[in-house]
Every structure is written in structure tokens, then in C-alpha cells.
Amino acid sequence: MLVLVVDSSTPAVTAALVEVTADGVVVRAHRCTVDARAHGELLAPQVEAVLAEVGARPGDLGAIVAGLGPGPFTGLRVGLVTAATMGQVLGIPTYGVCSLDGIGHPSAAGTTGSAPLREQSTPPREQDTPARDERVLVAADARRKEVYWAVYDDSGQRIAGPAVDAPAVAAARARELAVTAAVGDGAHRYADVLGLPLRGEPRYPAVFALATLAAERIRAGAPGETLTPLYLRRPDAVAATSRKSVLP
């Protein structure tokens, strides 16, 4: 089944086409541009580009997978509105995955935000495989000097989060949970505060991991899901609570 994957929870605006089969997941086409201020301008052309690359039309899609965040309000809603609208128009199911899971899941190891994996679903390379009993902190930049974070065990199970906190708070929780490494763009940005060894990749949600995490639901033909965003905090812009006087 041909599946569209989109994520706009981070500065990396991502669209990809993957083939979900009974045996695994294959990334067929992939676009990713890192630009925190152009989610709305970039995503739709990227969707068109990946479809064109494989000679497919929207009607050829069997499902859509979207990263649910957490992420900043404006950027995150671009991907979710795009996925929900396409799913409704095409009459196909939509499935959501926590975007931090797309970084912390073992299937993301060895992939990058800009290079698709074109092999069948296979274990990561030996040097990228998490050590036994290793716990990893995933941190994404949340602006306002905060990070979106979650902690994963070596099987990819999320054992804490997602949450949004100052890096020092995330670091304290990581110590309590015996975390041994950190990954993600937020981990690099606040490496001095977190005080953990860094993994270089992935810095942003990996499409192969997002697709893998939704693959079981796709194969089972599970009902489509409402794509509820994980904002975790209120947007920067809020409606006025009172009228402002215009009288001198």
C-alpha cells in the first residue's frame, strides 16, 4: 500500500511516500527542508514532488501518517490540517504518531532527516543499535528556552513524556530515569545543560520510523484516527480578553 507521511512538528518540514507491505516498509520518495518559518509554503509542494517522483496520484494513496507533535502551534497544524484534509477528500484513513517517537524509536537510528531509507524493514546497522538497557532522552527545540522531551528504553518504548520544560528540568528527569544518551535538535542546542553524550542522528523525526510505528495499524486496516495535535502548551498568540478603549 502506498502511504503518505508528513511531519511539521519541528523546523524540518517533511513529506514522504512509503510502501507498506506484509514484510516491511520501503521509503519510495522523500523531501525534507529545514526552515522554521515556512511550513505552510513548503509542505504542499513537497507532497506534490514525492507523488511526481514515483509517478503516483493522490488517488493512489491508501493511507496517510502524520506526526502529531509536540511542536509549536503554527508549524504543527500545517501538517495535521494537510493530512486531515487529504484523508477526508480522498476517503482514506489517517493515523497519528507522536513525532518524538519518530526520533526515539530504534528504526530511526542510522537514518537522517534528508536521506530516505530505500531498503526493506531491517534492523539498524550495528554501530547505530542502542546498547542493551540504554535509555535515551529525545529533545526537540520548543523555543522560549524550553524543550519538548521524552525518554525511551532500548526497545523504543516511551517511558516518560512527552512534556515541555526548561532543559534543566528535562536533565533532572533524565538523571532520575538513568538516561545514558540524548538525541534530537533540542539535545544539540542544550547539550551543555543536559550533560549527556549526544547521538548525531536523527535530529528530526525520521519518516521510516513514523511509518514503521503506524504500519501495524495500516496492515490491519484499522479505522482512521482523529489527528489530535500534541501542543502541550498554549499558543503564543491569544485572543484579547477585553476591549481596548479608543477614546483619548
FISELO-662831 format. One record per atom (N, C-alpha, C): residue in three letters; z, y, x. Coordinates in pm, whole numbers, plus 50000, padded with zeros to 5 digits. Last residue first. Example, Ala and Ser with C-alpha at 12.3 -4.5 7.8 and 13.67 -1.06 7.14 Angstrom:
BEGIN
SER507084977551285/SER507144989451367/SER507875000351290/ALA507804943151319/ALA507804955051230/ALA507804967051320/
% end
This chain:
BEGIN
PRO523825590649039/PRO524375596749159/PRO525885597549150/LEU523055558048906/LEU523445572048885/LEU524035577949013/VAL522625532048921/VAL521575540348983/VAL521895555148966/SER524845505148988/SER524585517848922/SER523515525748997/LYS524025471548970/LYS524315482949058/LYS523955495848986/ARG525615445148797/ARG524545455048803/ARG524985466748893/SER526655414748958/SER526915426648877/SER525765436548895/THR525795394549113/THR526765391149009/THR527085402948920/ALA522565385749228/ALA523605395949214/ALA524515392449097/ALA521955353649371/ALA521715363549267/ALA522875373349260/VAL521525348749723/VAL522205345949597/VAL521915357249499/ALA520345334050014/ALA520075344149912/ALA520745340049782/ASP521255310950143/ASP521575324150199/ASP521405335150095/PRO522575285249919/PRO521505292249992/PRO521955305750042/ARG525525265249985/ARG524755274249901/ARG523685281349983/ARG525305231750122/ARG525915244850110/ARG525005253750028/LEU524005207550084/LEU525365207550141/LEU526045221150141/TYR521465198750004/TYR521615212050063/TYR522955213250137/LEU519665174249954/LEU521005174950014/LEU521155188550082/PRO517795172249648/PRO517995177149785/PRO519445177049828/THR516575144949480/THR517675154649477/THR517965159449619/LEU514105132949329/LEU514295137449467/LEU515325148749469/THR514495104749134/THR514545119349136/THR514875123849277/GLU512385076549207/GLU513685083249207/GLU513515098349195/GLY510615049349049/GLY510675061649127/GLY512005068749108/PRO511685015249053/PRO511345027548981/PRO511445039649073/ALA510234992849298/ALA511384999049233/ALA510965011749161/GLY508564974449418/GLY508074981849304/GLY509204988449226/ALA509294962149648/ALA509854956649525/ALA509324963549400/ARG508104978449837/ARG507604964749819/ARG508074958749687/ILE509735001349808/ILE508305001949780/ILE507754988049752/ARG512224992349889/ARG512044997149752/ARG510584997449713/GLU511594986350155/GLU512074975750065/GLU511904979849919/ALA510845011550264/ALA509875000750248/ALA510334989850152/ALA512505031950331/ALA512075031250191/ALA511225018950162/LEU512855028450599/LEU514055028850515/LEU513715028450366/THR510245030650692/THR510935017850702/THR512145017250609/ALA509775057950653/ALA509015048050577/ALA509705034450577/LEU511595068750838/LEU511695072350696/LEU510965061950610/ALA510585057351076/ALA511915053851029/ALA512085057050881/PHE508085069551090/PHE508165054951088/PHE509525050551035/VAL508735096651107/VAL508095091550985/VAL508175076350976/ALA511825108651217/ALA510625100951253/ALA510035094651128/PRO513275140751228/PRO513095128151153/PRO511765121451186/TYR513625151351577/TYR513425154051435/TYR513195140851362/ARG514005140951822/ARG514715153451793/ARG514665156651645/PRO514545106251888/PRO513745116951830/PRO514595129451805/GLU514895115152238/GLU514125113952116/GLU514815104452018/GLY516955116952435/GLY515865126652429/GLY515125126752298/ARG520395116052384/ARG519135108652378/ARG518025118852361/LEU523105127452585/LEU522025130152492/LEU520935119752500/PRO526635122952591/PRO525335120152651/PRO524235121652546/LEU528605150652464/LEU528185136752457/LEU526875134752534/GLY529645176252396/GLY530155168952511/GLY529815154252512/LEU529375196152203/LEU529535182252160/LEU530065173552274/VAL529035219352356/VAL530175218152265/VAL530445203652229/ASP526715214652497/ASP527915218252572/ASP529165216952486/ALA524805209652298/ALA525225198752386/ALA526525202052459/TYR523575223252092/TYR525015224852112/TYR525585213852202/ARG520875216252110/ARG521245230352103/ARG522715232552136/HIS520945188452101/HIS520475195152222/HIS520935209752224/ALA521885184551844/ALA522645178951956/ALA522225185552086/GLY519875195951694/GLY521185202351696/GLY522045197351810/ASP517825177451730/ASP517675190751787/ASP518995198251791/GLY519075144651830/GLY518645154551733/GLY518575168451795/VAL522025126851933/VAL520585128151925/VAL520255138551818/ALA524595113252146/ALA524155122552042/ALA522645123952049/ALA527045087052204/ALA525815094352236/ALA525475103452119/THR529385075052119/THR529065074152261/THR527805081852301/VAL532235078851909/VAL530805080551930/VAL530505081152079/ALA534755073651789/ALA534355067151916/ALA532845067451936/LEU535635088751583/LEU534845076951549/LEU534295069751672/GLU536865110051706/GLU537675101351621/GLU536955088151592/ARG534625122051823/ARG535645115951908/ARG536515106351827/ALA533335131251593/ALA532665121551678/ALA533685114551770/ARG535125150251504/ARG534925138151422/ARG534265127251505/ALA534785168851711/ALA536095162851688/ALA535965150051607/ALA532085175851676/ALA532515169451801/ALA533855162451783/ALA532195188651429/ALA531415176251442/ALA531825168651567/VAL533715210551511/VAL534245201451409/VAL533515188051416/ALA531975222751691/ALA533275218151738/ALA533915208451640/PRO529785230451529/PRO529645219651628/PRO530975214251677/ALA530795234851187/ALA530645240351321/ALA530535228751420/ASP528995214750944/ASP530205220251006/ASP529835227651134/VAL528045193850688/VAL527655205750763/VAL528935212350813/ALA527205158750658/ALA528075170150638/ALA527515181950717/PRO526435125650535/PRO526095138150602/PRO527055149450565/GLY529315111850714/GLY528345122050680/GLY527425117350569/ALA529515079350861/ALA530145092250831/ALA529045102450806/ILE527955057550893/ILE529375055050870/ILE530165067950847/ARG524895043150834/ARG525595055950839/ARG527055053750802/GLN523555017851033/GLN524335020950915/GLN525045034350932/GLY522315009751260/GLY521675020451185/GLY522395023951057/SER523644992551415/SER522714986551320/SER521954997051240/ASP525405007751560/ASP524245002651631/ASP523244995551540/ASP526205035051327/ASP526555024251419/ASP525285018251477/TYR526175070751306/TYR525555057851280/TYR526075047351378/VAL527075101351150/VAL527335091651256/VAL526805077951212/ALA525725134351103/ALA526135121251050/ALA526315112051169/TRP525285169651029/TRP525565158251116/TRP525905145651036/TYR524085201551075/TYR524135190450981/TYR524335177951066/VAL525945227551236/VAL525025216051243/VAL525205207451118/GLU526045263551293/GLU526545250951238/GLU525515239951259/LYS525255289951324/LYS526075283651428/LYS526765271151376/ARG523425295251126/ARG524785300451108/ARG525775294351209/ARG521595263551143/ARG521695278151154/ARG523165282251130/ALA521675236851172/ALA521835241851036/ALA521865257051030/ASP520095212851363/ASP520495226951360/ASP520525231951216/ALA521515180551343/ALA520365189351321/ALA520865203651312/ALA522685151851498/ALA522965165651465/ALA521675173551455/VAL524145120651502/VAL522905127751477/VAL523255141851433/LEU525945100951719/LEU526025112951637/LEU524635119051625/VAL526345066151732/VAL525525077751766/VAL525765088951666/ARG527905039251892/ARG527865048051776/ARG527215061251818/GLU527395005952002/GLU527255020352026/GLU527235027851893/ASP527464978751979/ASP528654986051937/ASP528575001051965/ARG525024975752229/ARG525864969052131/ARG527134977152107/ALA522835003952264/ALA523724993852320/ALA524584987852210/PRO519675007952105/PRO521065011852120/PRO521895000552179/THR516635006352282/THR517514999552189/THR518955003752210/ASP515055016652475/ASP515385025552365/ASP516345019252266/GLN514524996652653/GLN515265008052705/GLN515685017752595/GLU513034978952487/GLU514374975252534/GLU515164987352579/ARG511494994352202/ARG511464989652340/ARG512884987952392/PRO512414983251866/PRO512164993451969/PRO512114987152107/PRO510704956251689/PRO511904962651743/PRO511554973151846/THR507964965051464/THR508554957051570/THR509794963851622/SER505594967251237/SER507024969851245/SER507664960251344/GLN502544972551424/GLN503314966551317/GLN504794969051341/GLU501695005351554/GLU501884990951564/GLU502574985651440/ARG501555032251582/ARG500445025551517/ARG500535010451530/LEU503495059851542/LEU503545046151589/LEU502495038351513/PRO502485093351628/PRO502725082551534/PRO502785069051602/ALA504085120351777/ALA503205108951804/ALA503495097651707/SER505905140151722/SER504505143851726/SER503555132151746/GLY508525132151733/GLY508115139951616/GLY506635142951613/THR508475098051852/THR508675112351865/THR508225119351740/THR510165067051917/THR509125074851853/THR509455089451872/GLY512365055952038/GLY511095054252105/GLY509945061252038/ALA513995049951732/ALA514085050151878/ALA512715047651940/ALA513765045251464/ALA513285058151513/ALA513275058651665/SER514955021551413/SER513505021451414/SER512925034751460/PRO517715027851400/PRO517145022151524/PRO515635022251528/HIS518385059951254/HIS518045045851236/HIS517395040251362/GLY518675087251304/GLY519705078051349/GLY519375063351335/ILE516465099651189/ILE516745101651331/ILE517675090851383/GLY516485092950927/GLY515215091750998/GLY515325094651146/ASP518975100650849/ASP518755086350869/ASP517465083950945/LEU518525127450806/LEU519275123750926/LEU519135108850955/SER517275126650555/SER516485129650674/SER517205126250804/CYS517625101250324/CYS518355111650398/CYS517625114150530/VAL514865096350116/VAL515635091150229/VAL516355102950294/GLY513395088549798/GLY514035097549890/GLY514825090349998/TYR510275082549646/TYR511515076949699/TYR512085086649803/THR508205081849357/THR508685089049474/THR510045083349515/PRO505415064549208/PRO506845066449234/PRO507115074549359/ILE502715081849037/ILE503195071849133/ILE504665074649164/GLY501095100148899/GLY501725089048827/GLY502205077948918/LEU500025122849003/LEU499335110349033/LEU499905098348958/VAL501855141948912/VAL500445143348880/VAL499695130148897/GLN504275132049020/GLN504115133648876/GLN502645134248836/GLY503775132249296/GLY504155119949229/GLY503925120649079/MET503255159449339/MET502195149649359/MET502515136549289/THR505835169649278/THR504655173849202/THR503525163749215/ALA507455157249470/ALA507715155049327/ALA506505158649243/ALA506325166749712/ALA506385152449682/ALA506545149849533/THR506665194849682/THR505355188949706/THR505325174249667/VAL509435196549655/VAL508585200849544/VAL507175195049559/LEU510165186849908/LEU510585179649788/LEU509755183649666/GLY509055205150091/GLY508685191050095/GLY509015183749966/VAL510335229050002/VAL508885228150012/VAL508445213550008/ARG513085226150023/ARG512505225049890/ARG510985224249894/LEU513535230150298/LEU513695216950239/LEU512985215750106/GLY513175258150342/GLY512295248150400/GLY512345234850329/THR515255269750181/THR513845273450166/THR512905262950220/PHE517755256850260/PHE517245256950124/PHE515745259150118/PRO518015235350547/PRO518055248750486/PRO517285248950354/GLY519155201650484/GLY518345211450550/GLY518485224850482/PRO519935166150481/PRO520215180250460/PRO519315189450540/GLY516765158350324/GLY517675167150396/GLY518875159250444/LEU515155139150218/LEU515995146650124/LEU516855157250193/GLY511835131650283/GLY513145133950342/GLY513955143250253/ALA509985110050071/ALA510335123650112/ALA511715123850175/VAL507175090549998/VAL508535090650054/VAL508815104750104/ILE505185078449736/ILE505485089549825/ILE506935088549868/ALA502605054049661/ALA503975059249655/ALA504095070949750/GLY499925049149677/GLY500715040649589/GLY502135045549571/LEU496885067749693/LEU498295066149727/LEU499005057349625/ASP494385073149604/ASP494575060449676/ASP496035057849709/GLY494355098649501/GLY494415087449407/GLY494585073849472/PRO493935114449727/PRO495275113549668/PRO495425101749573/ARG491835094449944/ARG492025104949845/ARG493435103949789/ALA490895088150290/ALA491555084850163/ALA491605096950073/GLY490155087950559/GLY489135086950456/GLY489695083250320/VAL492035092950744/VAL491825078750712/VAL490795076950601/GLU491855120850758/GLU491745112850881/GLU491475098150852/ALA492335130250502/ALA490975130650554/ALA490815121650676/LEU495105126550491/LEU494245119350398/LEU492815118850452/VAL495905144350689/VAL496145130050710/VAL495315121650613/ALA495025168950576/ALA494495164250704/ALA494725149250723/GLU496505172350342/GLU495045171150333/GLU494475164950461/VAL499005174950463/VAL498755163950371/VAL497255161550358/GLN498565198850603/GLN498825186450678/GLN498615174250589/PRO498245217550396/PRO497105214350483/PRO497325201550565/ALA500975215550293/ALA499825211450212/ALA498585208750299/LEU502585225550517/LEU502685211850465/LEU501445207450387/LEU502255252750605/LEU501805241450685/LEU501685228250609/GLU503315272050437/GLU501945273650482/GLU501385260950546/GLY505965263650400/GLY505065265050286/GLY503615265850325/HIS506985264450666/HIS506925251950591/HIS505905252750478/ALA507335284450860/ALA506005282350799/ALA505895269250722/ARG509535288051021/ARG509225298650924/ARG507915296250849/ALA509875268951215/ALA510935270351115/ALA510595280251005/ASP507785246751336/ASP507765261051302/ASP508735263151186/VAL506145221551468/VAL507495227251472/VAL507385242351453/THR504215198651296/THR504215211751361/THR505625217351354/CYS502525168851266/CYS503855174751278/CYS503735187851355/ARG500825142151114/ARG500775156051158/ARG502195161351162/HIS499135111051116/HIS500385118451131/HIS500115132651177/ALA498155078550999/ALA497815092251038/ALA499075100651033/ARG499335052950985/ARG497875054350992/ARG497445068251039/VAL501835032051081/VAL501515046251065/VAL500025048051088/VAL502885003750912/VAL501935008851009/VAL501685023550980/VAL505394980050862/VAL504954993650835/VAL504014997950948/GLY505374945950742/GLY505904957150818/GLY505344970450772/ASP504564925250576/ASP505014922050711/ASP505634933850785/ALA503614934850341/ALA504684925050333/ALA505304922350469/THR503124969950417/THR502674956550384/THR503874947150374/VAL502325002550402/VAL503464993650384/VAL502934980250336/GLU500955025850604/GLU500605013950527/GLU501825005050522/VAL501265061250583/VAL501655048350638/VAL501175037250546/LEU500585093850673/LEU500185082750587/LEU500575069850657/ALA502595123550687/ALA502005111550747/ALA501545102050638/ALA503915154750786/ALA503225146950684/ALA502575135050753/THR506385179150861/THR505775166250889/THR505115160250766/VAL507695204051052/VAL507035201850923/VAL506125189750939/ALA510565209751210/ALA509395201051222/ALA508845198151083/PRO512905223351145/PRO511725231251186/PRO510465222951202/THR513765201750864/THR514035207650994/THR512875216951030/SER512825191650629/SER514255194750637/SER514645201850765/SER510475181850539/SER510505196050576/SER511945200750589/ASP508375154050526/ASP509725158850557/ASP509635173350600/VAL506585127350370/VAL506725141450403/VAL508185144550435/VAL504255101650348/VAL505615105050391/VAL505635119850427/LEU502385081350129/LEU502525094450192/LEU503985096850226/VAL501005049250162/VAL502155057350123/VAL502145070450200/LEU499175022050052/LEU499115034550126/LEU500175044050072/MET500004988150084/MET500005000050000/MET500005012450088/
% end
